[in-house]
């Protein structure tokens, strides 16, 4: 009962204060919403493709028609090649496409004809565009060869160019009907695009609870509240349990709000069941609470609490891959990431998003649980009011 009273007092001091509500609920929700809109919408963004079609035949129009039907591309016509290259240089498009003059005629004469792509730098969208254009061009070459072979076999002599052109256009019309089509299936082989950044910003602001807990404890030390609590007929474990339950309840509310807004308000599909997502973030919250109790037991002056963000939160988030993939960091940094909870949290989220199950994230959850147990034990042992703050 004493633990519940202590927990309720901590919740009141954090949530029911205007500053606490803004800092630990409103601000994280706003930042995570921004991260979802910025990184989570990458998969729905259409790549702008400036193009110049100098071909007067059916082949150039057919390629544009096929690309225009793809949801991932937004074709933008240009007046000339110079204007297209200028647009690419100013990054107004991911890649540019130039269909040369007499492209259709060259195909029907068995001449080498290529669609030129203009790229400022290689990216995922430019690579997929190149693969799509090369596939369409290869299909046009095969279609032109088939028309020429059929016409030569039927006439037995040099075919009439007008007749070849007409049959080729008729064949393209039939191909454009897509009577045989495939259905794309999400096999969940890879994590959702942008999920790494969304998760990183989420857990970074969840660690704001660390600063809150330390601030509350330092305030209790400064005002001798903690000393009075320890002299009361309340066991030490009840005090530690009360602080734990209060912080944990605040963290759970924060997690539910963040997940609820991203899922049901912003409709961001992370590809993770709500229960498993909640479990992973709750495990990370336990580690954050352990860090908070340990740090609060070590810090004796309240002015040093302001150094938490620069010495603990930001560096560990950087090492743990909250802002960029771990793969781009040096080997020694990747090994160092194994000792921060952010790395294992992001790994667990990405594993489930890529089609994994709860059994596939046993190792990350066990590591997070071990970190939380060690830190919470150390924090509960060293958290004593023997040395109050030295504020003047």
Protein Blocks (a to p, Z undefined) as FASTA:
>chain_A
ZZmmmmmmmmmmmmmpmklmmmmmmmmmmmmmmmmmmmmmmmmpccddddddfbfbfklm
mmmmmmmmpmkbccdddfblklmmmmmmnopafbdcdddehklmmmmnopacddddddfb
dcfklmmmmmmmmmmmmmmmmmmmmmmmmmmmmnopacdfklmmmmmmmmmmmmmnomac
cddddehlaccehklmmmmmmmmmmmmmmmmmmmmmmmmmmnommmmmmmpccdfklmmm
mmmmmmmmmmmmmmmmmmmmmmmmnopaehiafklmmmmmmmmmmmmmmmmmmmmmmpmb
fklmmmmmmmmmmmmmmmnopmbcfklpcfklmmmmmmpfklmmmmmmmmmmnopafklm
mmmmmmmmmmmmmmmmmmmmmmcckbccfbZZ
